């Protein structure tokens, strides 16, 4: 847990990356701004969910091993 606290500042770099990835993904699918934003929010939710599942798997593996 101490290692996570030491690297917590690096997690702030994930926010602009998620925003950029989801906006680019939404813009490649649509040209109308409300549709881009809607698709970007869905993509951001998918990315955050995927990263959360990976994080939980890694936490469980570190406790188990």
Number of C-alpha atoms within 10 A of each C-alpha: 6 7 7 10 9 9 10 11 9 10 9 10 10 11 12 10 12 17 16 14 16 23 19 14 16 23 17 11 12 14 10 10 11 10 14 20 16 14 20 23 16 14 20 22 14 13 16 15 12 11 12 12 12 12 12 11 11 12 12 11 10 9 7 7 5
